[in-house]
């Protein structure tokens, strides 16, 4: 395995497309490690600083309001227009 990919082994996250923790993605002809959002959740939970973390997709038409300064959002789940997900909301 190339040396630039070996450091991910210390994170003890499986490379399994069914789990989505870690991905090996080709960039510029090289394979590179990319941490998926589920991997971030696993690493955060391991710190012991979080009781639980939930992630939900926010579909097109559901996001009513977003304040980038305070990171507050308003979601209206009944207003879903399409199945395509534009955002991912994490609650902890």
C-alpha positions in Angstrom: 0.0 0.0 0.0 1.4 3.5 -0.8 2.8 5.4 2.2 0.4 8.3 1.7 -2.6 5.9 2.4 -1.1 4.1 5.5 -1.9 6.8 8.1 -5.7 6.0 7.7 -5.0 2.6 9.3 -4.4 4.4 12.7 -8.0 5.6 12.6 -9.2 2.0 12.6 -12.0 2.7 10.2 -13.0 0.0 7.6 -12.8 0.7 3.9 -16.1 -0.7 2.9 -18.5 1.0 0.4 -21.5 -0.4 2.3 -20.4 1.4 5.5 -19.2 4.7 4.0 -16.7 5.5 6.7 -13.7 5.7 4.4 -13.3 6.0 0.7 -10.3 5.6 -1.6 -10.8 8.1 -4.4 -8.7 8.7 -7.5 -7.4 12.3 -7.7 -4.9 13.3 -10.4 -4.0 9.7 -11.2 -3.3 8.9 -7.5 -5.5 7.0 -5.0 -6.2 9.2 -2.0 -7.9 8.6 1.3 -11.2 10.5 1.9 -13.1 10.3 5.2 -16.9 10.0 4.7 -19.4 11.7 7.0 -20.0 8.4 8.7 -16.3 8.2 9.5 -16.4 11.7 11.1 -19.3 10.5 13.2 -17.4 7.4 14.4 -14.3 9.4 15.3 -16.4 12.0 17.2 -18.2 9.3 19.1 -14.9 7.7 20.1 -13.8 10.9 21.9 -16.5 10.4 24.5 -17.5 14.0 24.2 -20.9 13.2 22.6 -23.7 11.2 23.9 -25.2 10.7 20.4 -24.9 12.1 16.9 -27.7 12.0 14.3 -27.4 12.8 10.7 -30.3 13.3 8.3 -30.5 14.3 4.7 -32.2 17.6 3.9 -33.9 17.3 0.5 -34.6 20.0 -2.0 -37.4 22.3 -0.9 -37.2 21.4 2.8 -34.7 24.0 4.0 -36.6 27.1 5.0 -33.9 29.2 6.5 -30.2 29.0 7.3 -28.1 31.4 9.3 -24.4 30.8 8.4 -23.2 32.9 11.3 -25.1 31.1 14.1 -25.5 27.8 12.1 -29.3 27.8 13.0 -31.5 26.2 10.4 -35.3 25.8 9.9 -36.5 22.7 8.1 -40.0 22.0 6.8 -40.1 18.2 6.1 -43.5 18.3 4.5 -42.3 20.6 1.7 -40.1 18.1 0.0 -40.1 18.7 -3.8 -37.6 16.2 -5.0 -35.8 13.1 -3.7 -32.4 14.7 -4.3 -30.6 15.6 -1.1 -28.7 18.9 -1.1 -27.6 19.1 2.6 -26.8 16.8 5.5 -27.8 18.0 9.0 -26.0 16.7 12.0 -27.4 17.0 15.5 -25.4 16.3 18.6 
